[in-house]
Amino acid sequence: MKILNKSGAVRPLQYATVALAVLLAGACSTTGNSPSQAQLINQRLDSQVQIQTQGDIRHDIQDPEVARLWQESEIMRRGGQLDLAKERLQEAITITPRDPVLWSRAAEFELELSSFLRAENYAAKSNFLATLADRQLRYRNWLIIKRSREGRGDLLGAREAELETTKLSER
């Protein structure tokens, strides 16, 4: 079928648009048994969040008191005492409030405690304090922001955060 304009000429743009719509509709259909492309991507991102936000963070700390508090916090975190670990970390943040790694770890604690808005705010603060060279830290923070937004039901915001992680991983 040809699409003609008033003078009888073929309309290539509209023809291409119809063809594109048909292709997209076909690409969107899935069988009931296989996961969609979006589901596969979300599964991969979920596993990345767990890999990137779980476990130990290497961080050089100059202040011995902050180092002690960090170490205590990590020991408590590994022991499942998140509230106590969070308290120790907050003490360290009081001493060195411009340390982006401390804020990132605090964001992780808040995420694990389902304090989604606070987790997002702490991760955003960490990104603000981080340098451009701190790509891995900023990537980690954007993953935390994504999960926080998902936890609050902000799916558009979660998608925006996911795009930020993609930008950071492409560089």
C-alpha positions in Angstrom: 0.0 0.0 0.0 1.4 3.4 -1.0 0.7 6.6 0.9 0.0 9.4 -1.5 -0.1 13.2 -0.9 -2.6 15.5 -2.6 -0.5 15.6 -5.8 -0.3 11.8 -6.0 3.3 11.5 -4.9 4.4 8.8 -2.4 4.9 10.1 1.2 8.1 8.4 2.2 8.1 9.8 5.8 4.7 8.6 6.7 5.3 5.2 5.0 8.5 4.8 7.1 6.6 5.8 10.2 4.0 3.1 9.6 6.7 0.5 8.9 8.6 1.5 12.1 5.4 1.3 14.1 4.8 -2.3 12.8 8.4 -3.3 13.6 8.2 -1.8 17.1 4.9 -3.6 17.8 6.4 -6.9 16.7 9.5 -6.3 18.8 7.5 -5.6 21.9 5.6 -8.8 21.8 7.0 -11.6 23.9 6.1 -15.2 24.6 4.6 -16.0 27.9 7.6 -18.1 29.0 10.6 -15.8 28.1 11.5 -12.6 30.0 11.3 -9.3 28.1 14.4 -7.3 27.3 13.4 -4.8 30.0 13.1 -7.6 32.6 16.5 -9.0 31.6 18.0 -5.5 31.9 16.4 -4.9 35.3 17.7 -8.3 36.6 21.2 -7.4 35.5 21.0 -4.0 37.1 19.6 -5.5 40.3 22.5 -7.9 40.5 24.9 -4.9 39.9 23.4 -3.0 42.7 23.9 -5.9 45.1 27.5 -6.4 43.8 28.3 -2.7 43.9 26.6 -1.7 47.1 27.3 -4.7 49.3 30.6 -5.5 50.9 33.7 -3.6 51.9 34.7 -0.3 50.5 38.4 0.6 50.4 38.9 4.1 51.7 42.0 5.9 53.0 41.2 7.9 56.1 43.8 10.3 57.6 42.1 11.1 60.9 42.7 8.2 63.4 39.4 8.8 65.2 37.4 8.6 61.9 39.4 5.5 60.9 38.4 3.9 64.2 34.8 4.8 63.8 34.8 3.5 60.2 36.3 0.2 61.3 33.8 -0.2 64.1 31.0 0.6 61.7 32.2 -2.0 59.2 32.5 -4.6 61.9 28.9 -3.9 63.1 27.6 -3.9 59.5 29.1 -7.3 58.8 27.5 -8.5 62.1 24.1 -7.3 60.9 23.9 -4.5 63.5 23.0 -1.8 60.9 21.6 0.7 63.5 24.8 0.6 65.5 26.9 0.7 62.4 25.0 3.7 61.2 25.5 5.5 64.5 29.3 5.0 64.3 29.3 6.2 60.7 27.3 9.3 61.7 30.0 10.1 64.3 32.6 9.9 61.6 30.6 12.2 59.4 30.4 14.7 62.2 34.2 14.8 62.3 34.7 14.8 58.5 31.5 16.1 56.9 33.0 16.6 53.4 34.0 12.9 52.9 32.0 11.6 50.0 32.7 7.9 50.8 31.3 8.2 54.3 28.1 9.8 52.9 27.9 7.0 50.3 28.1 4.3 53.0 25.5 6.2 55.0 23.3 6.1 51.9 23.7 2.4 51.7 22.7 1.9 55.4 19.6 4.0 54.8 18.7 2.0 51.7 19.1 -1.3 53.7 16.8 0.2 56.4 14.2 1.2 53.7 14.7 4.9 54.5 14.5 5.6 50.7 14.4 9.4 50.7 17.3 9.7 53.2 19.3 7.2 51.2 18.8 9.2 48.0 19.7 12.4 49.7 22.9 11.0 51.2 23.9 9.5 47.9 23.2 12.8 46.1 25.3 14.6 48.8 28.1 12.1 48.2 28.0 12.8 44.5 28.1 16.5 45.2 31.2 16.1 47.3 32.9 13.6 44.9 35.4 14.6 42.3 35.0 13.8 38.6 37.8 11.2 39.1 35.5 9.4 41.6 33.6 7.6 38.8 33.2 4.3 40.6 31.8 6.1 43.7 29.4 8.2 41.6 28.3 5.1 39.8 27.7 3.4 43.1 25.7 6.4 44.3 23.5 6.5 41.2 22.7 2.8 41.8 21.7 3.6 45.3 19.6 6.5 44.0 17.9 4.2 41.5 17.0 1.7 44.2 15.8 4.4 46.5 13.5 5.9 43.8 12.2 2.4 43.0 11.5 1.9 46.7 9.4 5.1 46.7 7.6 4.2 43.5 9.3 6.9 41.5 9.8 4.8 38.4 10.6 7.8 36.1 13.2 9.0 38.6 14.6 5.5 38.8 15.0 5.4 35.0 16.8 8.8 35.1 19.2 7.4 37.7 19.7 4.3 35.5 20.7 6.5 32.6 23.3 8.2 34.8 24.8 4.8 35.7 24.9 4.0 32.0 26.7 7.3 31.2 29.3 6.6 33.9 29.9 3.0 32.8 30.4 4.1 29.2 33.3 6.5 29.8 
